[in-house]
């Protein structure tokens, strides 16, 4: 489900989910840089948003890992 989301074709993340924890990683490419030559904030917030979504779902029993 997660990796099949269309937005992930651009970001190319990987994820590991366990009880109460999630780890999201991605390779930051030059196409993800802002005008000053560093990673755009959307990269950081995408990882934070994705990692924060899964642990509560696992703990609530609505998603199993």
HTML snippet that shows the backbone in 3Dmol.js (N, CA, C, O; Angstrom):
<script src="https://3Dmol.org/build/3Dmol-min.js"></script>
<div id="view" style="width:600px;height:400px;position:relative"></div>
<script>
const pdb = `
ATOM      1  N   UNK A   1       0.829  -1.185   0.000  1.00  0.00           N
ATOM      2  CA  UNK A   1       0.000   0.000   0.000  1.00  0.00           C
ATOM      3  C   UNK A   1       0.877   1.252   0.000  1.00  0.00           C
ATOM      4  O   UNK A   1       0.735   2.101  -0.881  1.00  0.00           O
ATOM      5  N   UNK A   2       1.762   1.377   0.956  1.00  0.00           N
ATOM      6  CA  UNK A   2       2.565   2.590   1.105  1.00  0.00           C
ATOM      7  C   UNK A   2       3.461   2.836  -0.107  1.00  0.00           C
ATOM      8  O   UNK A   2       3.431   3.919  -0.692  1.00  0.00           O
ATOM      9  N   UNK A   3       4.244   1.850  -0.479  1.00  0.00           N
ATOM     10  CA  UNK A   3       5.196   2.040  -1.565  1.00  0.00           C
ATOM     11  C   UNK A   3       4.521   2.206  -2.920  1.00  0.00           C
ATOM     12  O   UNK A   3       5.133   2.735  -3.847  1.00  0.00           O
ATOM     13  N   UNK A   4       3.272   1.766  -3.055  1.00  0.00           N
ATOM     14  CA  UNK A   4       2.545   1.893  -4.315  1.00  0.00           C
ATOM     15  C   UNK A   4       1.933   3.278  -4.525  1.00  0.00           C
ATOM     16  O   UNK A   4       1.444   3.575  -5.616  1.00  0.00           O
ATOM     17  N   UNK A   5       1.953   4.131  -3.494  1.00  0.00           N
ATOM     18  CA  UNK A   5       1.370   5.472  -3.619  1.00  0.00           C
ATOM     19  C   UNK A   5       2.115   6.256  -4.701  1.00  0.00           C
ATOM     20  O   UNK A   5       3.346   6.244  -4.721  1.00  0.00           O
ATOM     21  N   UNK A   6       1.401   6.933  -5.598  1.00  0.00           N
ATOM     22  CA  UNK A   6       2.036   7.647  -6.707  1.00  0.00           C
ATOM     23  C   UNK A   6       3.126   8.645  -6.288  1.00  0.00           C
ATOM     24  O   UNK A   6       4.119   8.798  -6.999  1.00  0.00           O
ATOM     25  N   UNK A   7       2.960   9.315  -5.164  1.00  0.00           N
ATOM     26  CA  UNK A   7       3.961  10.300  -4.726  1.00  0.00           C
ATOM     27  C   UNK A   7       5.312   9.648  -4.470  1.00  0.00           C
ATOM     28  O   UNK A   7       6.354  10.292  -4.597  1.00  0.00           O
ATOM     29  N   UNK A   8       5.292   8.370  -4.111  1.00  0.00           N
ATOM     30  CA  UNK A   8       6.544   7.689  -3.800  1.00  0.00           C
ATOM     31  C   UNK A   8       7.374   7.358  -5.037  1.00  0.00           C
ATOM     32  O   UNK A   8       8.538   6.977  -4.911  1.00  0.00           O
ATOM     33  N   UNK A   9       6.799   7.497  -6.219  1.00  0.00           N
ATOM     34  CA  UNK A   9       7.586   7.337  -7.442  1.00  0.00           C
ATOM     35  C   UNK A   9       8.640   8.447  -7.528  1.00  0.00           C
ATOM     36  O   UNK A   9       9.733   8.228  -8.050  1.00  0.00           O
ATOM     37  N   UNK A  10       8.311   9.632  -7.018  1.00  0.00           N
ATOM     38  CA  UNK A  10       9.266  10.744  -7.025  1.00  0.00           C
ATOM     39  C   UNK A  10      10.273  10.618  -5.884  1.00  0.00           C
ATOM     40  O   UNK A  10      11.480  10.721  -6.106  1.00  0.00           O
ATOM     41  N   UNK A  11       9.782  10.397  -4.668  1.00  0.00           N
ATOM     42  CA  UNK A  11      10.666  10.388  -3.501  1.00  0.00           C
ATOM     43  C   UNK A  11      11.463   9.088  -3.348  1.00  0.00           C
ATOM     44  O   UNK A  11      12.582   9.112  -2.838  1.00  0.00           O
ATOM     45  N   UNK A  12      10.912   7.978  -3.776  1.00  0.00           N
ATOM     46  CA  UNK A  12      11.602   6.691  -3.699  1.00  0.00           C
ATOM     47  C   UNK A  12      11.970   6.241  -2.301  1.00  0.00           C
ATOM     48  O   UNK A  12      13.102   5.809  -2.080  1.00  0.00           O
ATOM     49  N   UNK A  13      11.044   6.328  -1.338  1.00  0.00           N
ATOM     50  CA  UNK A  13      11.377   5.953   0.037  1.00  0.00           C
ATOM     51  C   UNK A  13      11.401   4.445   0.260  1.00  0.00           C
ATOM     52  O   UNK A  13      10.893   3.663  -0.544  1.00  0.00           O
ATOM     53  N   UNK A  14      12.009   4.069   1.376  1.00  0.00           N
ATOM     54  CA  UNK A  14      11.849   2.716   1.896  1.00  0.00           C
ATOM     55  C   UNK A  14      11.389   2.876   3.328  1.00  0.00           C
ATOM     56  O   UNK A  14      11.647   3.901   3.958  1.00  0.00           O
ATOM     57  N   UNK A  15      10.708   1.868   3.846  1.00  0.00           N
ATOM     58  CA  UNK A  15      10.142   1.987   5.189  1.00  0.00           C
ATOM     59  C   UNK A  15      10.217   0.645   5.906  1.00  0.00           C
ATOM     60  O   UNK A  15      10.078  -0.416   5.298  1.00  0.00           O
ATOM     61  N   UNK A  16      10.439   0.722   7.199  1.00  0.00           N
ATOM     62  CA  UNK A  16      10.396  -0.445   8.070  1.00  0.00           C
ATOM     63  C   UNK A  16       9.475  -0.089   9.235  1.00  0.00           C
ATOM     64  O   UNK A  16       9.687   0.917   9.912  1.00  0.00           O
ATOM     65  N   UNK A  17       8.466  -0.901   9.464  1.00  0.00           N
ATOM     66  CA  UNK A  17       7.482  -0.641  10.517  1.00  0.00           C
ATOM     67  C   UNK A  17       7.487  -1.801  11.494  1.00  0.00           C
ATOM     68  O   UNK A  17       7.497  -2.964  11.093  1.00  0.00           O
ATOM     69  N   UNK A  18       7.480  -1.477  12.782  1.00  0.00           N
ATOM     70  CA  UNK A  18       7.346  -2.477  13.825  1.00  0.00           C
ATOM     71  C   UNK A  18       6.415  -1.913  14.885  1.00  0.00           C
ATOM     72  O   UNK A  18       5.925  -0.792  14.749  1.00  0.00           O
ATOM     73  N   UNK A  19       6.170  -2.672  15.925  1.00  0.00           N
ATOM     74  CA  UNK A  19       5.233  -2.215  16.947  1.00  0.00           C
ATOM     75  C   UNK A  19       5.686  -0.893  17.554  1.00  0.00           C
ATOM     76  O   UNK A  19       6.694  -0.837  18.259  1.00  0.00           O
ATOM     77  N   UNK A  20       4.936   0.165  17.278  1.00  0.00           N
ATOM     78  CA  UNK A  20       5.209   1.471  17.848  1.00  0.00           C
ATOM     79  C   UNK A  20       6.381   2.217  17.251  1.00  0.00           C
ATOM     80  O   UNK A  20       6.814   3.222  17.814  1.00  0.00           O
ATOM     81  N   UNK A  21       6.912   1.755  16.122  1.00  0.00           N
ATOM     82  CA  UNK A  21       8.063   2.430  15.524  1.00  0.00           C
ATOM     83  C   UNK A  21       8.019   2.321  14.005  1.00  0.00           C
ATOM     84  O   UNK A  21       7.487   1.359  13.451  1.00  0.00           O
ATOM     85  N   UNK A  22       8.584   3.319  13.347  1.00  0.00           N
ATOM     86  CA  UNK A  22       8.733   3.274  11.894  1.00  0.00           C
ATOM     87  C   UNK A  22      10.016   3.990  11.528  1.00  0.00           C
ATOM     88  O   UNK A  22      10.390   4.988  12.145  1.00  0.00           O
ATOM     89  N   UNK A  23      10.686   3.461  10.508  1.00  0.00           N
ATOM     90  CA  UNK A  23      11.889   4.095   9.989  1.00  0.00           C
ATOM     91  C   UNK A  23      11.669   4.322   8.508  1.00  0.00           C
ATOM     92  O   UNK A  23      11.374   3.389   7.760  1.00  0.00           O
ATOM     93  N   UNK A  24      11.814   5.565   8.092  1.00  0.00           N
ATOM     94  CA  UNK A  24      11.668   5.913   6.686  1.00  0.00           C
ATOM     95  C   UNK A  24      13.007   6.443   6.207  1.00  0.00           C
ATOM     96  O   UNK A  24      13.641   7.255   6.880  1.00  0.00           O
ATOM     97  N   UNK A  25      13.429   5.984   5.053  1.00  0.00           N
ATOM     98  CA  UNK A  25      14.671   6.481   4.481  1.00  0.00           C
ATOM     99  C   UNK A  25      14.485   6.769   3.011  1.00  0.00           C
ATOM    100  O   UNK A  25      13.623   6.180   2.358  1.00  0.00           O
ATOM    101  N   UNK A  26      15.283   7.666   2.492  1.00  0.00           N
ATOM    102  CA  UNK A  26      15.287   7.937   1.061  1.00  0.00           C
ATOM    103  C   UNK A  26      16.603   8.571   0.690  1.00  0.00           C
ATOM    104  O   UNK A  26      17.253   9.214   1.513  1.00  0.00           O
ATOM    105  N   UNK A  27      16.986   8.389  -0.539  1.00  0.00           N
ATOM    106  CA  UNK A  27      18.177   9.029  -1.061  1.00  0.00           C
ATOM    107  C   UNK A  27      17.783  10.404  -1.584  1.00  0.00           C
ATOM    108  O   UNK A  27      16.901  10.524  -2.435  1.00  0.00           O
ATOM    109  N   UNK A  28      18.434  11.430  -1.073  1.00  0.00           N
ATOM    110  CA  UNK A  28      18.139  12.794  -1.512  1.00  0.00           C
ATOM    111  C   UNK A  28      18.934  13.068  -2.786  1.00  0.00           C
ATOM    112  O   UNK A  28      20.165  13.053  -2.787  1.00  0.00           O
ATOM    113  N   UNK A  29      18.209  13.313  -3.851  1.00  0.00           N
ATOM    114  CA  UNK A  29      18.798  13.546  -5.162  1.00  0.00           C
ATOM    115  C   UNK A  29      18.826  15.041  -5.485  1.00  0.00           C
ATOM    116  O   UNK A  29      18.061  15.801  -4.890  1.00  0.00           O
ATOM    117  N   UNK A  30      19.671  15.479  -6.395  1.00  0.00           N
ATOM    118  CA  UNK A  30      19.706  16.895  -6.775  1.00  0.00           C
ATOM    119  C   UNK A  30      18.353  17.430  -7.253  1.00  0.00           C
ATOM    120  O   UNK A  30      18.097  18.630  -7.146  1.00  0.00           O
ATOM    121  N   UNK A  31      17.492  16.570  -7.771  1.00  0.00           N
ATOM    122  CA  UNK A  31      16.161  17.022  -8.196  1.00  0.00           C
ATOM    123  C   UNK A  31      15.279  17.405  -7.009  1.00  0.00           C
ATOM    124  O   UNK A  31      14.190  17.949  -7.194  1.00  0.00           O
ATOM    125  N   UNK A  32      15.750  17.121  -5.782  1.00  0.00           N
ATOM    126  CA  UNK A  32      15.003  17.458  -4.570  1.00  0.00           C
ATOM    127  C   UNK A  32      15.564  18.694  -3.870  1.00  0.00           C
ATOM    128  O   UNK A  32      15.131  19.029  -2.767  1.00  0.00           O
ATOM    129  N   UNK A  33      16.520  19.369  -4.498  1.00  0.00           N
ATOM    130  CA  UNK A  33      17.152  20.554  -3.908  1.00  0.00           C
ATOM    131  C   UNK A  33      16.320  21.803  -4.180  1.00  0.00           C
ATOM    132  O   UNK A  33      15.621  21.891  -5.190  1.00  0.00           O
ATOM    133  N   UNK A  34      16.406  22.760  -3.269  1.00  0.00           N
ATOM    134  CA  UNK A  34      15.814  24.077  -3.507  1.00  0.00           C
ATOM    135  C   UNK A  34      16.864  24.966  -4.170  1.00  0.00           C
ATOM    136  O   UNK A  34      17.967  24.511  -4.475  1.00  0.00           O
ATOM    137  N   UNK A  35      16.524  26.207  -4.388  1.00  0.00           N
ATOM    138  CA  UNK A  35      17.396  27.126  -5.110  1.00  0.00           C
ATOM    139  C   UNK A  35      18.747  27.369  -4.464  1.00  0.00           C
ATOM    140  O   UNK A  35      19.696  27.752  -5.148  1.00  0.00           O
ATOM    141  N   UNK A  36      18.853  27.155  -3.157  1.00  0.00           N
ATOM    142  CA  UNK A  36      20.126  27.368  -2.462  1.00  0.00           C
ATOM    143  C   UNK A  36      21.005  26.112  -2.484  1.00  0.00           C
ATOM    144  O   UNK A  36      22.095  26.111  -1.913  1.00  0.00           O
ATOM    145  N   UNK A  37      20.539  25.048  -3.136  1.00  0.00           N
ATOM    146  CA  UNK A  37      21.361  23.861  -3.313  1.00  0.00           C
ATOM    147  C   UNK A  37      21.325  22.832  -2.198  1.00  0.00           C
ATOM    148  O   UNK A  37      22.214  21.984  -2.122  1.00  0.00           O
ATOM    149  N   UNK A  38      20.328  22.882  -1.336  1.00  0.00           N
ATOM    150  CA  UNK A  38      20.182  21.887  -0.265  1.00  0.00           C
ATOM    151  C   UNK A  38      18.820  21.210  -0.405  1.00  0.00           C
ATOM    152  O   UNK A  38      17.979  21.639  -1.196  1.00  0.00           O
ATOM    153  N   UNK A  39      18.616  20.154   0.370  1.00  0.00           N
ATOM    154  CA  UNK A  39      17.348  19.423   0.296  1.00  0.00           C
ATOM    155  C   UNK A  39      16.171  20.332   0.627  1.00  0.00           C
ATOM    156  O   UNK A  39      16.200  21.066   1.615  1.00  0.00           O
ATOM    157  N   UNK A  40      15.155  20.277  -0.191  1.00  0.00           N
ATOM    158  CA  UNK A  40      13.932  21.049   0.027  1.00  0.00           C
ATOM    159  C   UNK A  40      13.244  20.538   1.287  1.00  0.00           C
ATOM    160  O   UNK A  40      13.319  19.349   1.598  1.00  0.00           O
ATOM    161  N   UNK A  41      12.585  21.416   2.003  1.00  0.00           N
ATOM    162  CA  UNK A  41      11.889  21.042   3.231  1.00  0.00           C
ATOM    163  C   UNK A  41      10.844  19.969   3.023  1.00  0.00           C
ATOM    164  O   UNK A  41      10.523  19.236   3.958  1.00  0.00           O
ATOM    165  N   UNK A  42      10.303  19.859   1.817  1.00  0.00           N
ATOM    166  CA  UNK A  42       9.286  18.837   1.564  1.00  0.00           C
ATOM    167  C   UNK A  42       9.850  17.429   1.747  1.00  0.00           C
ATOM    168  O   UNK A  42       9.109  16.505   2.084  1.00  0.00           O
ATOM    169  N   UNK A  43      11.152  17.258   1.528  1.00  0.00           N
ATOM    170  CA  UNK A  43      11.781  15.945   1.714  1.00  0.00           C
ATOM    171  C   UNK A  43      11.742  15.568   3.197  1.00  0.00           C
ATOM    172  O   UNK A  43      11.364  14.451   3.551  1.00  0.00           O
ATOM    173  N   UNK A  44      12.133  16.499   4.048  1.00  0.00           N
ATOM    174  CA  UNK A  44      12.149  16.263   5.493  1.00  0.00           C
ATOM    175  C   UNK A  44      10.731  16.021   6.006  1.00  0.00           C
ATOM    176  O   UNK A  44      10.500  15.083   6.770  1.00  0.00           O
ATOM    177  N   UNK A  45       9.792  16.851   5.595  1.00  0.00           N
ATOM    178  CA  UNK A  45       8.427  16.716   6.086  1.00  0.00           C
ATOM    179  C   UNK A  45       7.746  15.470   5.543  1.00  0.00           C
ATOM    180  O   UNK A  45       6.896  14.895   6.222  1.00  0.00           O
ATOM    181  N   UNK A  46       8.093  15.041   4.348  1.00  0.00           N
ATOM    182  CA  UNK A  46       7.553  13.787   3.807  1.00  0.00           C
ATOM    183  C   UNK A  46       7.979  12.619   4.686  1.00  0.00           C
ATOM    184  O   UNK A  46       7.156  11.776   5.046  1.00  0.00           O
ATOM    185  N   UNK A  47       9.260  12.567   5.033  1.00  0.00           N
ATOM    186  CA  UNK A  47       9.736  11.469   5.880  1.00  0.00           C
ATOM    187  C   UNK A  47       9.091  11.531   7.260  1.00  0.00           C
ATOM    188  O   UNK A  47       8.676  10.502   7.794  1.00  0.00           O
ATOM    189  N   UNK A  48       9.001  12.718   7.840  1.00  0.00           N
ATOM    190  CA  UNK A  48       8.384  12.876   9.153  1.00  0.00           C
ATOM    191  C   UNK A  48       6.911  12.466   9.119  1.00  0.00           C
ATOM    192  O   UNK A  48       6.441  11.744   9.998  1.00  0.00           O
ATOM    193  N   UNK A  49       6.196  12.928   8.109  1.00  0.00           N
ATOM    194  CA  UNK A  49       4.778  12.596   7.981  1.00  0.00           C
ATOM    195  C   UNK A  49       4.572  11.088   7.846  1.00  0.00           C
ATOM    196  O   UNK A  49       3.701  10.512   8.497  1.00  0.00           O
ATOM    197  N   UNK A  50       5.374  10.460   7.001  1.00  0.00           N
ATOM    198  CA  UNK A  50       5.243   9.019   6.790  1.00  0.00           C
ATOM    199  C   UNK A  50       5.598   8.231   8.043  1.00  0.00           C
ATOM    200  O   UNK A  50       4.887   7.293   8.406  1.00  0.00           O
ATOM    201  N   UNK A  51       6.686   8.600   8.706  1.00  0.00           N
ATOM    202  CA  UNK A  51       7.120   7.866   9.899  1.00  0.00           C
ATOM    203  C   UNK A  51       6.144   8.050  11.057  1.00  0.00           C
ATOM    204  O   UNK A  51       5.964   7.138  11.864  1.00  0.00           O
ATOM    205  N   UNK A  52       5.514   9.215  11.144  1.00  0.00           N
ATOM    206  CA  UNK A  52       4.575   9.474  12.239  1.00  0.00           C
ATOM    207  C   UNK A  52       3.221   8.790  12.019  1.00  0.00           C
ATOM    208  O   UNK A  52       2.468   8.590  12.972  1.00  0.00           O
ATOM    209  N   UNK A  53       2.914   8.437  10.790  1.00  0.00           N
ATOM    210  CA  UNK A  53       1.620   7.852  10.463  1.00  0.00           C
ATOM    211  C   UNK A  53       1.486   6.407  10.936  1.00  0.00           C
ATOM    212  O   UNK A  53       0.434   6.024  11.450  1.00  0.00           O
ATOM    213  N   UNK A  54       2.522   5.607  10.774  1.00  0.00           N
ATOM    214  CA  UNK A  54       2.405   4.162  10.963  1.00  0.00           C
ATOM    215  C   UNK A  54       2.400   3.662  12.409  1.00  0.00           C
ATOM    216  O   UNK A  54       1.592   2.784  12.712  1.00  0.00           O
ATOM    217  N   UNK A  55       3.236   4.151  13.318  1.00  0.00           N
ATOM    218  CA  UNK A  55       3.240   3.586  14.681  1.00  0.00           C
ATOM    219  C   UNK A  55       1.885   3.631  15.395  1.00  0.00           C
ATOM    220  O   UNK A  55       1.488   2.622  15.978  1.00  0.00           O
ATOM    221  N   UNK A  56       1.158   4.757  15.375  1.00  0.00           N
ATOM    222  CA  UNK A  56      -0.144   4.738  16.049  1.00  0.00           C
ATOM    223  C   UNK A  56      -1.114   3.738  15.424  1.00  0.00           C
ATOM    224  O   UNK A  56      -1.914   3.119  16.125  1.00  0.00           O
ATOM    225  N   UNK A  57      -1.040   3.585  14.100  1.00  0.00           N
ATOM    226  CA  UNK A  57      -1.904   2.631  13.419  1.00  0.00           C
ATOM    227  C   UNK A  57      -1.594   1.209  13.878  1.00  0.00           C
ATOM    228  O   UNK A  57      -2.506   0.411  14.095  1.00  0.00           O
ATOM    229  N   UNK A  58      -0.316   0.895  14.023  1.00  0.00           N
ATOM    230  CA  UNK A  58       0.084  -0.432  14.500  1.00  0.00           C
ATOM    231  C   UNK A  58      -0.373  -0.654  15.932  1.00  0.00           C
ATOM    232  O   UNK A  58      -0.891  -1.721  16.264  1.00  0.00           O
ATOM    233  N   UNK A  59      -0.183   0.341  16.776  1.00  0.00           N
ATOM    234  CA  UNK A  59      -0.555   0.194  18.185  1.00  0.00           C
ATOM    235  C   UNK A  59      -2.060   0.088  18.370  1.00  0.00           C
ATOM    236  O   UNK A  59      -2.531  -0.546  19.314  1.00  0.00           O
ATOM    237  N   UNK A  60      -2.823   0.714  17.459  1.00  0.00           N
ATOM    238  CA  UNK A  60      -4.283   0.660  17.574  1.00  0.00           C
ATOM    239  C   UNK A  60      -4.852  -0.665  17.066  1.00  0.00           C
ATOM    240  O   UNK A  60      -6.032  -0.954  17.267  1.00  0.00           O
ATOM    241  N   UNK A  61      -4.013  -1.471  16.408  1.00  0.00           N
ATOM    242  CA  UNK A  61      -4.465  -2.736  15.863  1.00  0.00           C
ATOM    243  C   UNK A  61      -5.080  -2.617  14.479  1.00  0.00           C
ATOM    244  O   UNK A  61      -5.553  -3.611  13.928  1.00  0.00           O
ATOM    245  N   UNK A  62      -5.080  -1.404  13.900  1.00  0.00           N
ATOM    246  CA  UNK A  62      -5.669  -1.203  12.576  1.00  0.00           C
ATOM    247  C   UNK A  62      -4.703  -1.552  11.450  1.00  0.00           C
ATOM    248  O   UNK A  62      -5.090  -1.588  10.281  1.00  0.00           O
ATOM    249  N   UNK A  63      -3.446  -1.809  11.803  1.00  0.00           N
ATOM    250  CA  UNK A  63      -2.453  -2.204  10.804  1.00  0.00           C
ATOM    251  C   UNK A  63      -1.506  -3.180  11.477  1.00  0.00           C
ATOM    252  O   UNK A  63      -1.031  -2.936  12.586  1.00  0.00           O
ATOM    253  N   UNK A  64      -1.244  -4.256  10.819  1.00  0.00           N
ATOM    254  CA  UNK A  64      -0.265  -5.199  11.388  1.00  0.00           C
ATOM    255  C   UNK A  64       1.002  -5.138  10.559  1.00  0.00           C
ATOM    256  O   UNK A  64       0.955  -4.899   9.352  1.00  0.00           O
ATOM    257  N   UNK A  65       2.092  -5.347  11.185  1.00  0.00           N
ATOM    258  CA  UNK A  65       3.372  -5.297  10.491  1.00  0.00           C
ATOM    259  C   UNK A  65       3.802  -6.704  10.239  1.00  0.00           C
ATOM    260  O   UNK A  65       4.865  -6.930   9.660  1.00  0.00           O
TER     261      UNK A  65
END
`;
const viewer = $3Dmol.createViewer("view");
viewer.addModel(pdb, "pdb");
viewer.setStyle({}, {cartoon: {color: "spectrum"}});
viewer.zoomTo();
viewer.render();
</script>
